[in-house]
Amino acid sequence: MLSIRHYIYDLLLERGFSENTAQYLNMLSLLIALLIIAFIVDFITKRILWRFSAGIARRTKTNFDDILISNKLPRNIAHIIPLIILIEFVPDVFADFDYFENIIEKTLKIIAILLTLRIIRSFLNSVKDYLKTLPRYKDKPIDSYIQVFMIFIWILGVFAIFSILTGVTFIKFAFTLGTASAVILLIFKDTILGFVASIQVSINDMVRIGDWITFEKYGADGDVIEINLATVKVQNWDKTITTIPTYALISDSFKNWRGMMNSGGRRIKRSVIIKTSTIKFLTDSDIERLKKIELISDYIDQRSKEIKKYNTDKGVDKSILINGRNLTNFGVFRKYLQTYMDNHSAINKEMTLMVRQLEPTPQGIPMEIYAFSSDIRWQNYEYIMGDIFDHVLASVKFFDLEIYELAVAKAD
């Protein structure tokens, strides 16, 4: 081995070079030769591993090996052999330069640590991508867990690198840093909070990828496209991206529309305000006119007979309309809207469906429709709701009712 180390050195001395020059040229020649050998070995190893892994991937049914290749795991593993060669023969190359040998050996050890981290990252990314192809893991925050593993691995890697640079043993170095745990906790506060939050979000099934959420505090209203350790990304309906801290999902209030999406119906809850002054009892002529409205003709006929029989049996004086029992245009209109909604083809009849009168306001009395559309798609939902209230607004006048409109005084 000594003859190999100093072969060129001896040859240069015979040619008349100075001892110092011969040492440098000898080192440089050995270094170039070692780098060429390492490059050739790296190239050959990479080709062999790539062909071997590609062959296995073609023969297997699972796509996990394909994902390993796409994440460059075989290519990263191929760098191990040339790195071992470099570490093994560097002492021979720098035999006469102890200072450089120490620096290069430490550098190669650090590169070995970084390569190990890179291989682990490729493997974990492959696991993440593979799990995302499985239906039961598609909506789980896999990214968060992979990031947690990588953080711990990077911490160990950084400890090992500092241990190499300082010459302190790994255990002693880690123990020393343990005393500075308060500072470390402060630095990684968001990461720790995000990790705890992502676990709670996953266990409690609060948010999944693909859920529609509304988070007013952060201006988010759209689909969750990514759940990471520190952040949750929401693509809003205007295609902008809102980033929310993961821990905000458990510390603040937000709305998840998943229940609505899974229910098969989207809520319609809207009212029109009827002017109180237009509400009245119905006269016989009014009743006869309203009987022509097909949706409530049977109802009016039946109710008017029941009321007339009651008033006759009780001997009610009907010269004044308020006496006895009466139909009102407001009540008949409410029944009309209920029947109209019961017969609407776009309304989910298996969910809550009602037309109700709300508490009177200074503007009038709200008449509210509370129902669920059978189509939950936003565009179709808006069309259905618009179609319903187009009809409501147009039908009010047939019952001698009016919608409240705020009168604005014109400037002189």
Secondary structure as GFF3:
##gff-version 3
##sequence-region A 1 412
A	DSSP	alpha_helix	2	5	.	.	.	ID=ss1
A	DSSP	alpha_helix	7	14	.	.	.	ID=ss2
A	DSSP	alpha_helix	19	59	.	.	.	ID=ss3
A	DSSP	alpha_helix	64	70	.	.	.	ID=ss4
A	DSSP	alpha_helix	73	78	.	.	.	ID=ss5
A	DSSP	alpha_helix	80	93	.	.	.	ID=ss6
A	DSSP	alpha_helix	98	132	.	.	.	ID=ss7
A	DSSP	three_ten_helix	135	137	.	.	.	ID=ss8
A	DSSP	alpha_helix	142	166	.	.	.	ID=ss9
A	DSSP	alpha_helix	170	178	.	.	.	ID=ss10
A	DSSP	alpha_helix	181	187	.	.	.	ID=ss11
A	DSSP	alpha_helix	189	203	.	.	.	ID=ss12
A	DSSP	beta_strand	212	215	.	.	.	ID=ss13
A	DSSP	three_ten_helix	216	218	.	.	.	ID=ss14
A	DSSP	beta_strand	220	227	.	.	.	ID=ss15
A	DSSP	beta_strand	231	236	.	.	.	ID=ss16
A	DSSP	beta_strand	241	245	.	.	.	ID=ss17
A	DSSP	alpha_helix	248	251	.	.	.	ID=ss18
A	DSSP	beta_strand	255	256	.	.	.	ID=ss19
A	DSSP	alpha_helix	258	263	.	.	.	ID=ss20
A	DSSP	beta_strand	266	274	.	.	.	ID=ss21
A	DSSP	three_ten_helix	276	278	.	.	.	ID=ss22
A	DSSP	alpha_helix	284	290	.	.	.	ID=ss23
A	DSSP	alpha_helix	294	313	.	.	.	ID=ss24
A	DSSP	alpha_helix	329	342	.	.	.	ID=ss25
A	DSSP	beta_strand	354	357	.	.	.	ID=ss26
A	DSSP	beta_strand	365	373	.	.	.	ID=ss27
A	DSSP	alpha_helix	378	395	.	.	.	ID=ss28
A	DSSP	three_ten_helix	396	399	.	.	.	ID=ss29
###
